[in-house]
Amino acid sequence: MATRPQALPELLTIPQPAAPTGTSAAAPAAGGLISLGEIWRIAWEGVVRNKVRSLLTMLGVIIGVAAVIIMIAISAGTEATIAEQIEGLGANLVFIQATFSRGGPGAEQSGPQLVYDDMAIVESVNGVVGTLVDQTTVQTVKADGVTLTEVPLVGTTPDFPSVRAVEIATGRFFNETELDRSAKVAILGAGLAQDLFAEADPIGQSITVGTTKLTVIGVAAERGVVGNTDFDAQMYVPINLVFDKFIPSQFARFAGDRVRLIYAQIDEQADMEAVIQQIELKLATSKGVTVEELPFTIQTQQDIIETQGATTEAFRNLLAWVAGVSLIVGGIGIMNIMLVSVTERTREIGIRQSVGATPNDIRLQFLAEALLLSLVGGLIGIAAGVAGSLLFGSTSDMRTVIVPSSILLAFGSAAAVGIFFGFFPANKAAQLDPIEALRHE
């Protein structure tokens, strides 16, 4: 009893025989498929025919692409935050910092110390237009019946507004005479002034810091939070007053008041490297040591940004490898499902070969289908990655910055995965023997 041949699915287009001479029908291109557009049409039909299976196959690529975009956005956001923190300290700054002994910051050192008086040495160097030392402590502040605890009290020098880019809204900043005399004066941050005096004018008012009464002589303009520093919540007083009243040291009269960091603002027209060399030489001379023996580090803002950037780059590379593993897993899923597809459609492939389809036609058809799976998955992953980055940045304390190149990288990786993992199944389909394929049930 004869059996009827099975109808071919729409996915496999069988090339028609050439039209007889004299007819108007166009002959198909040699090799089976009419055009590259036809290949993509057939591949798309194969993808949408099994929507759920296709979506599950693309899931690994979607997760991988989204992970690449989100991870790079987090890393870029961290780098941008660090750069803002460093640049928020002021413009064109050099940082002279003491290096501590193995025992830590509290341990005694036999070598030279960085002390407050070293600021004058740094300031004497040609090319230095401003210097600053600050010493911060936390105090309880009382004023007009209001009590605030853990208020940052910053002991500093008259160059603070210019070096740290802090503007004075009302009143003034203290001067050199008030610094030398440890005058009991204070400048309030905008937010702190509002908390203590509400709508009243703070200038000339008295406040109690710890047990010491101070007079308010100025209020800083609003600046907000820069990095981890809330400038509006701080209070500024002469650093000598901090040494005398708030963090006195019993060793100060012998070795001087030790400080952790000295800021030096360099003239924009000066040679930064030459100025740094002069600072090192003068400090070494004053301490009676060579430049190599000087236990201080001198860094520019760019040096710190680059150091922090190297750390975040290592973190970003680690995250990129993790995301890359997801893409590889997605590629393995595509290869697996395409191998299953080749097995399911073996008889169809045999029929196509028997009516003129070349191995290259078969290979291109299955490769296009694998590539389409990865590209569609990549587009969905891009949408998920951008949305995830925005959502993460808005709902967490970490900043995210979407990097356009990461989108191109992720999408290109998805395409490469589709080609790489789709080639083996496509090649296997192209190498099927037509006779054996036709016998397959």
N, C-alpha and C positions, 0 to 999 in steps of 0.2 A: 504494500500500500504506500503510495507516494505521499510525502509530507511537504507542506508548503514552506518555503524558506521564511525565516523570521524577518520581519520588517526592521530596517535599520533605524536607529534613533535619529532625530533631527540633527544631532550633534555632528554626525559623520556625513559629510557631503560627498556623494559619489560623483566623480566627474562623468559627464555624459559623453557618449561617442561623438566624434566629430561629425558635423552636419554634412550630408552629401553635397557634392559639387553642384553649385547652382542655387542652393538654398540660402536664406538670409541669416540663419542661426550662426552666432559667433562661436568659434572653436575655443575651448578652455585652454589656458596656458598649459604647456607641457609640464608634466610632473604632478598633476592632480589638482592642487588648490589654485584658485583663480588669482588671488592677490594676497598681500600682507593683511589688508583690511579684512578679508574673508577669514584668515587665520584667527584674528582677534575676535571676530564675531562668533566663530565656533567655540573658541576658548571661553568667552563670556557665557554662552549658552550652557557649557559644561559646568561652570561655576554656579550659576543660578538654578540649575536643575536640582542640585542637592544643597539647598540653602543652609540648613542646619549643619551638615557635615562640613561645608565650606567655611562657615563661621567658626566652628570649633577648630578647624585646621589653621585658620588665620589667627587664633587667639594668642599663640606664642609670639608671633610677629607683632601683634598689637601691643602686648605687654612689653616686649623688648624695646620697641620704638618709643613708647610712652616713658619707659624707664630711662632711656638715654636722655630724652628732653628734660624730664623732671630733675634727674641727678645733675646735669650740667647747669640747669637753672638755679638749683640750690648752691652749687659751687660758685657760680658767677655772682650770685647774691652775696655770698660770704666774702668774696674778694672785694666787691664794691663797698660793702660795709666797712671792711678793714681799711680800704683806701680813704673813705670818708672820715673815719676816726683819726687817721694820721694827718690828713690834710686839714681836718677841723681844728687841729692844735694851733694852726697859724700858717703863714706862708714863708717858704724858703728858710726852713729851720734846720739847725744842727743840734743834735742831742748829745751832751757829754754825760755819761752815766758811770757810776762807780761799779766796779766788779767786786763781788764779795768773796770772802774766803770760803773754804770747804765747809766751815761751820755754819755758814748762812749769814743773813743780814745782821743778826744780833751778835755775832761773834766778833771778838777783838782782832784787829789786824795789825801786824807789825809794820806794814808798808805804808806809803802815803795815802791819806784820806781825801775824799772830795768834800770840801767844806764851803760854807757860804762865802767866805772871803775870796775863793777862787773865781767867783763871778766877775770881780773887778779885773782879774787877770785876763779873762776871756774877753771882757768888754774893751780892753786896751788894744786888741788886735785890729789891724787895719782891715776893713771890709765888714766888720761886725757892727751892725746899726742898732742892735737892741739885745739885751740879755734879760733873763728871767730865771728866778728860782721860786718854786712854790712848795709849801709844806702843808699838808692837809690833815686835819683832825676833825672829829665829830663832837659837837657840843649841844647842850640844851640852851635854847634861846627864849627869853621872856620879854614881852613888850606889850604895854597897854592892856594888861589882863589876859594876854594870849601866851600860851606856853607851847613851844614846839621842841620835840626831841630829835636827836640824831641829825642835826643840821650840819652839812659840810662847811667847815670853817677853813678857808684857804688863806694861809699866810704867804704873801707874795711881795713883789717889788713894783715901783712906779711904771715900769715898761709893760706891765701885764696887758693893759688894753690894746696896745699896738701889736705886741708880739702874738697874743692869742686872739686877736680880732674881736675884742669885746667893746661895744660902744656904751657910753654913759648917757642915759636918757635924761636924767635930771641931776643937779649937783655936780660933783667932780670926783676924781680919783685922788688918793693921797699922793703927796709929793716926797721928794728926797729928805726934806727936813723932818717930816712926820715919820718917815721910815727910820731915820737915825735916832730919833727920840722915842721910838716905840710908842707913838701917839695912840691913844685909845679911840680910834676912829674906825668906821666900817662902811663898806659899800655893799648894798643888798642886791641880790638877783631880783628880777622883775616879779617872779612868782613868790619869792620869800617876802618881798615888801607887801604884796597883796595879802598874803596870809597873816602878816603881823599887824598891818595898819589899815587894811581894807581900802576905803576911798580917801583916807586922811593922808596928808603930805608927810612922808617919813623924814624929810630933810630936817636936821636939827633935833630929832627925837632921840631919847635915850633907850637903849636896850641892855639887857643883862645876858651876857654870854658866860655860862658857867657861874662864876662868882664875880666876874669882872664887868663893870659898866662901860659901855662904849657909846659913842655918839655917831649917828648916821650922817654921813656927809655926801652920799651919792646913791643913786639907784641905776643899775645897769639896764640897757635896753633888752627887750625880749630876744632870746636866741634859741631857746628850746633845747632839745637833747641832741648832742653831737657825739656819736659813738655811744659810750656808756656814761657820758657826763651830762647831767642836767644843769646847764649853766644858770637857769632861772631859779634854781633852788639853793644856790651857793651864797656864801658871804665872804667878802674879801677884806683882809686886814693887813697891816704891815707885818712882814715876816719876823722882824725883831720882836714884835709883841707876842707872836706865837712862841718863839724861843723862850721869852721871859715868863709868860704867864700860863701857857697851855701845854707845852712839851719841853720843859727845861731839862738840860743835860748837865750832870755834874762834871763832865769832861770838857765842856765847851771852853772854859777859861784856859785850858792847856792846849787843846788840839783844834779848837774852833767848833762852830756848830756844824755837825755833819749833815750833808744833804745827799739825796739819792740821785738827783738829776738837775743839770743846768741847761737851759734853753738858750741858744744863740741865734739871732736872726741875721742872715747874711744879705748884704747889698746885692740886688739883682745884677748889677754890672760887674761884681767881683768874681774872681775865679774861685769856685767853691773848694776845689782840691787844695789850692794854695793857701786859702784861709784856714782850712782844717789842719794843714801841716804847721802853720804858724801857731795855732791854738795848742797843738800837741807839744811843740818846741817850748813855748812859754810855760806851760804847765809842768813839763818835765824839769825845766830850769828852776822853777820855784820850789819843786819838791826835792831837788838834788838827785835826780835819777835820769837815766837815758830814756829816750822816747819808747824804746822796746820794753823797758821796765815799768812804764807808767800803767798802773792798774785801772785805767779808764777806757771805756769804749766810746768812740765818736762816730755817730751815724747820721746820715741825712734821712729826710722823710722817704725819699725814693728807696734807700737801702732797706728800710723797715718794710715798706710795701712789697719789695721784691722778696724779702725773706719770708714774709707771711704768704706771699703768692706761691712760693715754692712748696710750702706746706699744703696749701689748698690744692695745688696742682697734683700732688701725690694722692690726695684724697679723691680728687676728681678722676684720676686715672683708675683708681681702685673701683669707684662706682661705675665707670665706663666698662670695665671688665665684667662686673656683675651684670650690667645691662646687656653686654655682648653675649653672655651665656644664655640669656633669655632669647635672644635672636637666633642663636644656634639651635636651641631647643625647638623654636618655631620652625626653623628650616628642616630639622629632622622630621617634624610633624608633616610638613609639606611633602617631603620625599616619601614618607610612609604612605600617605593617602594617595599619592600619585602612583605608587607601585600597586596599591590595591585597585586603583582605577584601570591600570594597564591590564591586570589580571581579569577584571570584570568585562573589559571590552576587547579581549583578544580576538574573538570571532569577528567583531566589527572591523578591527585592524586588518584581519585577513581578507575580508571582502573588499576593503578599500585598496589593498595592495593588488588584488586580483583584477581590478578595473583600471589600474594605471597609476595609483598613488606611489610615489617614490619614497624610499626610506627618509629622505630629507623632509618631505611633506609631513610624515608621521612624527618625526622628531620635532619639527617646528610647532606642530599642533599641541603636543603635550608640554613642550617647553613654555609655550605661550600661556597655557593654562596654569602652570606652576608659577610663572612670573606674575600673572594676573592675581593669583591668590596672595602673593607677597606684597604686591603694590597696593591692592585694596586694603590689606591688613595694615600696610604702612600709613596710608591716608587716615584710616580710623585711629591708628596709634598716635599720629601727629595731633589730631583733634583731642584725643584723650590726654596726651602729654601737655599740651598748652593749657587745657582746662585744669588739669591736675596741678600744674605749676602755679597758676593764678589762685586756685583754691588753697593750696598749701601756704602760699605767701600771705593770704588774707586771714587764715585761721590759726597761724602759728607765729611764734616770735622770730622765726628765721625769715630773712628776706630772700626772694627769688627774682632772678633776672632772666627772662627768656632770651636765649642767644640764637639769632637766625641761623647761624652756621650749624648749630646742633640739629635743627630741623632738616637741613640738607643732608647732614651726616647720617641721621637716623633713616631718612627715606632712601638714601643711596645704599645704606647697609641692607635695608629690607630688599631692595632690588637685587643686590649681589647675592643675598641668601636665596632668593627665588631662582636665580640662574644656576647657582652652584648646586643646590640640592634638587633642582628640577631636572638637571641634565641627565643624571643616571637613569631615572625612570623613563625619560623621553628617549634616550639612546636604547634602552632595553626594548621599548615598543618598536623602534625603527628596525631593530635587528631580528624581529620575529620572522620565522619562516612562513611564507603565505600558506603553504599546504597544511602545515601543522596548525596554524591559526584558524584555518577554515574548519578543521576537525574538532576544534575546542568547543565544548558545550558549557 
